[in-house]
Amino acid sequence: MEMVIMAAAVIIGLGALGAGIGFGLLGGKLLESTARQPEMANQLQTKTFIMAGLLDAVPMIGVGIAMYLIFVVAG
């Protein structure tokens, strides 16, 4: 049971770490692209928000799997 809870913690932790790195890279590229071509700022921002939504889905799936492990497998 303890191993299942530790596995869930690792899933959530690595998902959060990956999302943090992804959002950092995404924001940096948005600023870099907007600085190079300011006239495309609206299009770049729209595409960045779409990518942020997709990027945020991965840790949420990890949380769902971790909750399944905690409440169904370990419980």
Order of alpha helices (4+ residues) and beta strands (2+ residues): alpha-alpha
